[in-house]
Amino acid sequence: EGVSKTGAADFHDAGISGEGTKVAIIDVGFDHLTEAKESGDLPAEAIAFTKDYTGSGNVESGINHGTDVAEIVHDIAPKAELYLMKIGDSLDLQNAKDDAISKGVDVINHSVGWFNFSFYDGTGLISNIAADARDNGILWINAAGNAAHVHWQGDFADPDEDSWHEFSGDDRGNGLGTIGPGNTINIYLTWDAWPSDAQDYDLYLLNSEDEIVARSDNYQTGNQSPTEFLHYTVSTTDQYSFAISNRNAPATPDLEAFVSLRIGAPAMEYYVEDSSIMDPANDEKVITVGAVNYSNWTSGPQEYFSSQGPTNDSKHSAARTKPDIVAPDGVSTSG
């Protein structure tokens, strides 16, 4: 669907199909890769290189996201050489990027977003990795992300001076809806005190009775990064929300939170679409791609969940508009 919608077929008819171009897909899993080869959706001859940087020894382990991305790249540029690189952490990303440079890769596609490595302003470790690739002649293409409805950002507000942030009125909980057993809740919180400052917030998960069921309350005394991360496996169906407490943040720097669920991602009660682009898609040297469903390609709008700018450029002269371009989503793949 994307080939016809974007006009790539016209380039193919003109003999432009990616021949002589090396494209690296740096992703977190290439499950069903063998099946994609056998079906012809991702022919073996299109793949020049595969490597698992996680140490598991199997590039096909994990999820099939990377395989689906590689299929789409092959559809758009069927004669490009594909380099499939499976990663699991920031060190893997660094090593994959270094290999891409050494192998003369022309383009990196990284349809992954990273949490709590910066204040999402184009700085920090992950953005620096992408910027280094660009400085070495590689075009870095990154998905904007799917977090517009699971993102919140704002000033700390505590009108009743009880040390809890109030999202609206006297409501200290940002509702996540009803979540059942078997799901996991991941919440990432950071604030504008990078790389480190003695400003200390804490993060809590609440049930429908306003009871704390999980917490992340690390100390930030000036040597630690301004982040909290909470992981919770749901055992009882309930309505959950998250709350933020000011343990010791006298300067009350701006806050930013993302929520990720294993199964689905209902919108937050109080969500903020603006500045919902994660690292490294917010970097100025990265081409950031938002999503428009292929069935609405000529009219839009972008998907309701597609992350949006502007970037949080606290360390730049002005925030930047993102994404840079959009592309069709909802297209079919073998996965």
Secondary structure in CASP SS format (residue, H / E / C, confidence):
PFRMAT SS
TARGET T0000
AUTHOR 0000-0000-0000
METHOD secondary structure of the structure
MODEL  1
E C 1.00
G H 1.00
V H 1.00
S H 1.00
K H 1.00
T H 1.00
G C 1.00
A H 1.00
A H 1.00
D H 1.00
F H 1.00
H H 1.00
D H 1.00
A C 1.00
G C 1.00
I C 1.00
S C 1.00
G C 1.00
E C 1.00
G C 1.00
T C 1.00
K E 1.00
V E 1.00
A E 1.00
I E 1.00
I E 1.00
D E 1.00
V C 1.00
G C 1.00
F C 1.00
D C 1.00
H C 1.00
L H 1.00
T H 1.00
E H 1.00
A H 1.00
K H 1.00
E H 1.00
S H 1.00
G C 1.00
D C 1.00
L C 1.00
P C 1.00
A H 1.00
E H 1.00
A H 1.00
I E 1.00
A E 1.00
F E 1.00
T E 1.00
K E 1.00
D E 1.00
Y C 1.00
T C 1.00
G C 1.00
S C 1.00
G C 1.00
N C 1.00
V C 1.00
E C 1.00
S C 1.00
G C 1.00
I C 1.00
N C 1.00
H H 1.00
G H 1.00
T H 1.00
D H 1.00
V H 1.00
A H 1.00
E H 1.00
I H 1.00
V H 1.00
H H 1.00
D H 1.00
I H 1.00
A C 1.00
P C 1.00
K C 1.00
A C 1.00
E E 1.00
L E 1.00
Y E 1.00
L E 1.00
M E 1.00
K E 1.00
I C 1.00
G C 1.00
D C 1.00
S H 1.00
L H 1.00
D H 1.00
L H 1.00
Q H 1.00
N H 1.00
A H 1.00
K H 1.00
D H 1.00
D H 1.00
A H 1.00
I H 1.00
S H 1.00
K C 1.00
G C 1.00
V C 1.00
D C 1.00
V E 1.00
I E 1.00
N E 1.00
H E 1.00
S C 1.00
V C 1.00
G C 1.00
W E 1.00
F C 1.00
N C 1.00
F C 1.00
S C 1.00
F C 1.00
Y C 1.00
D C 1.00
G C 1.00
T C 1.00
G C 1.00
L H 1.00
I H 1.00
S H 1.00
N H 1.00
I H 1.00
A H 1.00
A H 1.00
D H 1.00
A H 1.00
R H 1.00
D H 1.00
N C 1.00
G C 1.00
I C 1.00
L E 1.00
W E 1.00
I E 1.00
N E 1.00
A E 1.00
A C 1.00
G C 1.00
N C 1.00
A C 1.00
A C 1.00
H C 1.00
V C 1.00
H E 1.00
W E 1.00
Q E 1.00
G E 1.00
D C 1.00
F C 1.00
A C 1.00
D C 1.00
P C 1.00
D C 1.00
E C 1.00
D C 1.00
S C 1.00
W E 1.00
H C 1.00
E C 1.00
F C 1.00
S E 1.00
G C 1.00
D C 1.00
D E 1.00
R C 1.00
G C 1.00
N E 1.00
G E 1.00
L E 1.00
G E 1.00
T E 1.00
I E 1.00
G C 1.00
P C 1.00
G C 1.00
N C 1.00
T E 1.00
I E 1.00
N E 1.00
I E 1.00
Y E 1.00
L E 1.00
T E 1.00
W E 1.00
D C 1.00
A C 1.00
W C 1.00
P C 1.00
S C 1.00
D C 1.00
A C 1.00
Q C 1.00
D E 1.00
Y E 1.00
D E 1.00
L E 1.00
Y E 1.00
L E 1.00
L E 1.00
N C 1.00
S C 1.00
E C 1.00
D C 1.00
E C 1.00
I E 1.00
V E 1.00
A E 1.00
R E 1.00
S E 1.00
D C 1.00
N C 1.00
Y C 1.00
Q C 1.00
T C 1.00
G C 1.00
N C 1.00
Q C 1.00
S C 1.00
P C 1.00
T E 1.00
E E 1.00
F E 1.00
L E 1.00
H E 1.00
Y E 1.00
T E 1.00
V C 1.00
S C 1.00
T C 1.00
T C 1.00
D E 1.00
Q E 1.00
Y E 1.00
S E 1.00
F E 1.00
A E 1.00
I E 1.00
S E 1.00
N E 1.00
R E 1.00
N E 1.00
A C 1.00
P C 1.00
A C 1.00
T C 1.00
P C 1.00
D C 1.00
L E 1.00
E E 1.00
A E 1.00
F E 1.00
V E 1.00
S E 1.00
L E 1.00
R C 1.00
I C 1.00
G C 1.00
A C 1.00
P C 1.00
A C 1.00
M C 1.00
E C 1.00
Y C 1.00
Y C 1.00
V C 1.00
E C 1.00
D C 1.00
S C 1.00
S C 1.00
I C 1.00
M C 1.00
D E 1.00
P C 1.00
A C 1.00
N C 1.00
D C 1.00
E C 1.00
K C 1.00
V C 1.00
I E 1.00
T E 1.00
V E 1.00
G E 1.00
A E 1.00
V E 1.00
N E 1.00
Y H 1.00
S H 1.00
N H 1.00
W C 1.00
T C 1.00
S C 1.00
G C 1.00
P C 1.00
Q C 1.00
E C 1.00
Y C 1.00
F C 1.00
S C 1.00
S C 1.00
Q C 1.00
G C 1.00
P C 1.00
T C 1.00
N C 1.00
D C 1.00
S C 1.00
K C 1.00
H C 1.00
S C 1.00
A C 1.00
A C 1.00
R C 1.00
T C 1.00
K C 1.00
P C 1.00
D C 1.00
I E 1.00
V E 1.00
A E 1.00
P E 1.00
D E 1.00
G C 1.00
V C 1.00
S C 1.00
T C 1.00
S C 1.00
G C 1.00
END
